[in-house]
Amino acid sequence: MTIANGGAAPARLEGKSSAMLVCWILGLGSLVSWNSMLTIGDYYYNLFPRYHPSRVLTLVYQPFALGTMALLAYNEAKIDTRKRNLAGYILFCASTFLLVVLDLATSGRGGIAPYIGICVIVGAFGVADAHVQGGMVGDLSFMCPEFIQSFLAGLAASGALTSALRLMTKAAFDKSAGGERKGAMLFLGISTFLEFLCIILYAFFFPKLPIVKHYRRKAALEGSKTVSADLAVVGIQTQQSREVDDTKQQERLSNKQLFFQNIDYALELFLIYVLTLSIFPGFLFENTGKHQLGSWYPLVLIAMYNVWDFISRYIPLVKCLRLPRKGLMVGVLARFLFIPAFYFTAKYGDQGWMIMLTSFLGVSNGYLTVCILTNAPKGYKGPEQNALGNLLVLCLLGGIFSGVALDWLWLIEEYLEMMLTLSKILGCHRLIKNPVGPVGLLSRNWHENAIQVAWEKPQIGWTKLNFDGSCKCSTGRASIGGVIRDHNAVFLLGYAESIGHTTSTIAEMAALRRGLELVLENGWSQVWLEGDLQSLVEIIMQGRRVRSAEAQKQVSHIKLLIPELDNFLITHIYREGNRVAHTFAQMGHRLKHPQIWRHIPNEVLRNILRENAEGEQGEFSIFRFHFALEIRVILSFSYFQFQFLSIDKCMIIIFCDDQGKFTAMLICWILGIGSAISWNSLMTIGDYYYKLFPRYHPERVLTIVLQPFALGTMAILFYKEATINTRKRNLIGYILFCTSTLMLIVLDLATSGRGGITPYIGICAIVGAFGVASALVQGGMTGDLSFMCPEFIRSFLAGLAASGVLTSALRLVTKAVFRKSNDGERNGAMLFLGITTFVEFLCTLLYAFFFPKLPIVKFYRSKAALEGSQTVSADLAVVGIQTEQNEEDGDDTQQQERLSNKQLFFQNIDYALEVFLGHLVTLSIFPGFLFENTGKHQLGSWYPLVLITMYNVWDMLSRYIPIVKCLRLSRRGLMVGVLAQFLLIPAFYFTAKYGDQGWMILLTSFLGVSNGYLTVCIFTDAPKGYKGPEQNALGNMLTLCLLCGIFAGGALGWLWLIGNESF
């Protein structure tokens, strides 16, 4: 049979299902050998524990695969695809068998020689992989999409199958002598058989299927030379037409043109596998710690990845679930969030979270790979599709190679910990080279036992600059000073000057800037900078934000000077270790002109300098702790227990390692639930109150009753916030919530669930108490958590939203349970309020007895007390920490300085306005409009409950979005987002008038998402850069604006009733 022209498809293309099955098995064989190597990684880790088998073998594999694939892709138009694929499968089969032979020859012993032998075999795997994957993807790209989808599913199935086989062989031989080795050998034997099966299928069965012959003939007619041998096997000879009219069949785009037309697909495949192979399998084997599953743990992780990778490759079979071309890039880029997720899960999470994350990694990898490789070839001729398939596989292998190389970066932290340990032994600091500037290290000496604070000499060849700023409370005038010494503690230079009226923080910055200028003028290039303002160290090294224009100017000047140094080190030291610089700064108050000393100016300084040189210690005791640093590498935070001791009116701080952050986050979440659950309970049982009081608009009236009490109380509390005992304030709020919710039950029981004006007035009175409690708790907790880490206030705000989800879920359950019973709605509502009362009581206990004792909470409250906060004294006293303010030394009053409420308001007026407008929009719609203005639909009385539930669920979920930094809006973007919310008002109006319930549920979900997301962004962003007392005040101010927005929104909600007959 000869093909000359024409390529019409035969009437019946038989064998499609058989072809899909064969493609699946061939995909299985394309990776089963390599996946065998990865899956028996635990066996190789026992043989070669020092050689990082998973990482090293992957790194050996990739250059062979990538190099071979590059050569084959360059010459793909001339290569016989049949010989290429058969050579690949034969090489896979032989190499897998050689692994068994090698192990038998060495009797399963470790050592460098067997390891090198395995590396050579792995190189052969790389060559075979390039032959098979590129050849098969190119061959199937000009056939129907189901073939390449089946092949790709087979690739993933190889991982799932090898994982399952490995788990079975490990279980079967777990307790027998040499069991792990026997299981691995049986496993490799099965893999060898599968490779042999693929050779037989591809050589003798696949080419004879009618549908395969059709597509290959069609490709030959379009000019493909790669299919000639496959067609010849089944007796079809091709001949190229020499007529000019037929030359169109032979035209094809070049590889370069194909690449640039599909550069997005190529980049996506590259990035997919960069990410996947930077985590799988090396990180999963070596960086996930030890858990209850023991040696099974990495096997389970590998198995979960493979299973979900396999399953997800069938998702694109459903057309509506395929992503469009632009959506693929978004999906690929979103996957990079896995990197911090895996890091923090490995460090803080348990095995369940790691298994879930690994599953998501597999799902996203398989789904996106199939979407790209099935979508890219559409619209091209056969030869072009073959070439494009090879190009995409080349990009895929390039991504795998890069990912494997980047996977080694997970070992950096272990290296740094080793260096820190070594530096401790040697008594020196380890410097980390900054690739784009001078050497820098943010460090802190740490010790196993308590030590006294003392000034330390720099290393040989280094000089040390100690600087300080001083600000007198009585006059507001500031001065600066500093001292420069060499590695023998010899005095080189001292300086001081008065700088006029400014804050202590600006004075510290000016002291550092002036010291750096003198350092550079004198030609010292390796300098250790040391001051007693911790926040300045964080500003310089971590880029912490500063707000005032003067501070920004000083920081900019400092950052221009630092790059002029060859090496620098910046650390924080407490006042007791910085006495020389402090004395110079005090002298600056008496100077009319800047002064520099080349000799020690007085006897007092001489004595302090001598004490420093001799290593005499101050009165400041510090237990060991780790400090967070960021110099191109980020190490994790460690939190500390914080105590005050009063000795000679001097604050002494004691640190000790103690975790508790996640416990505190959980408690904040529960306290957030308690801050709103009572009110949300009242809103969620609105359907019950609408039956009792149908003419009184319960949702709207009760909302408008609550707000004046909440707003008025909050305004008073905000005005007095600096002097109010936060502990008493919050406890009173939770107790008032608990008793008021209980009173709702008592009132209903007393009136036997009857309506009327008297019970309604009673409910209104209780709602007023809710308003007072809400102002006490929400303002108090927001202010209290604002000076702690952002995760706490985010958890609290998420808890506020979760209270809505919880109440909605409980209400749906109680309504369903009691729907058909007598007084069922009432019984459900009472049970519901009973649960709510218990939650409020739990919050009271947690806040009173548990939350204050958490080490991290004590630390932040103690820090706030040091910065002048008076609101935390009672909370600290409960845990035995007494604070005592120093009134004798005016210079120490820098701790007590804070901006006024008016200054805070005008500095953050945009945040205040955003909170107000955001809640104005939300409360003008929720809940009154949803209960009264959405009409009647199929869901009947369930409809408003479903709407409320959807709002609450999405409000809660969206409050976790800002955890991802790249998804946070900028300060300007927040205002745009808030103003865009006003578009929801006409949307709700027209949907209620003309739309059905599906659109209303969708809109309500959007309302919840925007409210929760914007609220968290504002409340976590606004307090940054302020002191503890200022953050407390700012938290209260934003809560006041929030309540104003709720009040205004509740009032405007009545406008929906205009034109309503019931009104």
HELIX and SHEET records of a PDB file:
HELIX    1   1 LYS A   16  THR A   39  1                                  24    
HELIX    2   2 GLY A   41  LEU A   47  1                                   7    
HELIX    3   3 PRO A   53  TYR A   74  1                                  22    
HELIX    4   4 GLU A   76  LYS A   78  5                                   3    
HELIX    5   5 THR A   81  THR A  106  1                                  26    
HELIX    6   6 ILE A  112  SER A  141  1                                  30    
HELIX    7   7 PRO A  145  PHE A  173  1                                  29    
HELIX    8   8 GLY A  179  ILE A  200  1                                  22    
HELIX    9   9 LEU A  201  PHE A  205  3                                   5    
HELIX   10  10 PHE A  206  LYS A  208  5                                   3    
HELIX   11  11 PRO A  210  LEU A  221  1                                  12    
HELIX   12  12 SER A  228  VAL A  233  1                                   6    
HELIX   13  13 VAL A  244  GLN A  250  5                                   7    
HELIX   14  14 ASN A  255  GLN A  261  1                                   7    
HELIX   15  15 ILE A  263  ILE A  279  1                                  17    
HELIX   16  16 GLY A  282  GLU A  286  1                                   5    
HELIX   17  17 TRP A  296  SER A  312  1                                  17    
HELIX   18  18 ILE A  315  LEU A  317  5                                   3    
HELIX   19  19 LYS A  319  LEU A  321  5                                   3    
HELIX   20  20 ARG A  325  ALA A  334  1                                  10    
HELIX   21  21 ARG A  335  LEU A  337  5                                   3    
HELIX   22  22 PHE A  338  TYR A  348  1                                  11    
HELIX   23  23 GLN A  351  ASN A  375  1                                  25    
HELIX   24  24 GLY A  382  ASP A  407  1                                  26    
HELIX   25  25 TRP A  408  LEU A  411  5                                   4    
HELIX   26  26 ILE A  412  LEU A  426  1                                  15    
HELIX   27  27 SER A  504  GLU A  521  1                                  18    
HELIX   28  28 GLN A  534  GLN A  542  1                                   9    
HELIX   29  29 ALA A  549  LEU A  561  1                                  13    
HELIX   30  30 ILE A  562  GLU A  564  5                                   3    
HELIX   31  31 ARG A  575  GLY A  577  5                                   3    
HELIX   32  32 ARG A  579  GLY A  588  1                                  10    
HELIX   33  33 GLU A  603  ALA A  613  1                                  11    
HELIX   34  34 LYS A  661  THR A  684  1                                  24    
HELIX   35  35 GLY A  686  LEU A  692  1                                   7    
HELIX   36  36 PRO A  698  TYR A  719  1                                  22    
HELIX   37  37 GLU A  721  THR A  723  5                                   3    
HELIX   38  38 THR A  726  ALA A  750  1                                  25    
HELIX   39  39 ILE A  757  SER A  786  1                                  30    
HELIX   40  40 PRO A  790  VAL A  817  1                                  28    
HELIX   41  41 GLY A  824  LEU A  845  1                                  22    
HELIX   42  42 LEU A  846  PHE A  850  3                                   5    
HELIX   43  43 PHE A  851  LYS A  853  5                                   3    
HELIX   44  44 PRO A  855  LEU A  866  1                                  12    
HELIX   45  45 SER A  873  VAL A  878  1                                   6    
HELIX   46  46 GLY A  890  GLN A  895  5                                   6    
HELIX   47  47 ASN A  901  GLN A  907  1                                   7    
HELIX   48  48 ILE A  909  ILE A  925  1                                  17    
HELIX   49  49 GLY A  928  GLU A  932  1                                   5    
HELIX   50  50 TRP A  942  SER A  958  1                                  17    
HELIX   51  51 ILE A  961  ILE A  963  5                                   3    
HELIX   52  52 LYS A  965  LEU A  967  5                                   3    
HELIX   53  53 ARG A  971  ALA A  980  1                                  10    
HELIX   54  54 GLN A  981  LEU A  983  5                                   3    
HELIX   55  55 LEU A  984  TYR A  994  1                                  11    
HELIX   56  56 GLN A  997  ASP A 1021  1                                  25    
HELIX   57  57 GLY A 1028  LEU A 1052  1                                  25    
HELIX   58  58 GLY A 1053  LEU A 1057  5                                   5    
SHEET    1   A 2 THR A   2  ILE A   3  0                                        
SHEET    2   A 2 GLN A 237  THR A 238  1                                        
SHEET    1   B 2 ILE A 451  GLN A 452  0                                        
SHEET    2   B 2 SER A 621  ILE A 622 -1                                        
SHEET    1   C 6 ASN A 567  HIS A 572  0                                        
SHEET    2   C 6 GLN A 526  GLY A 531  1                                        
SHEET    3   C 6 THR A 463  CYS A 471  1                                        
SHEET    4   C 6 ARG A 477  ARG A 485 -1                                        
SHEET    5   C 6 PHE A 491  HIS A 501 -1                                        
SHEET    6   C 6 GLN A 595  TRP A 597 -1                                        
SHEET    1   D 2 PHE A 640  ILE A 647  0                                        
SHEET    2   D 2 CYS A 650  ASP A 657 -1                                        
END                                                                             
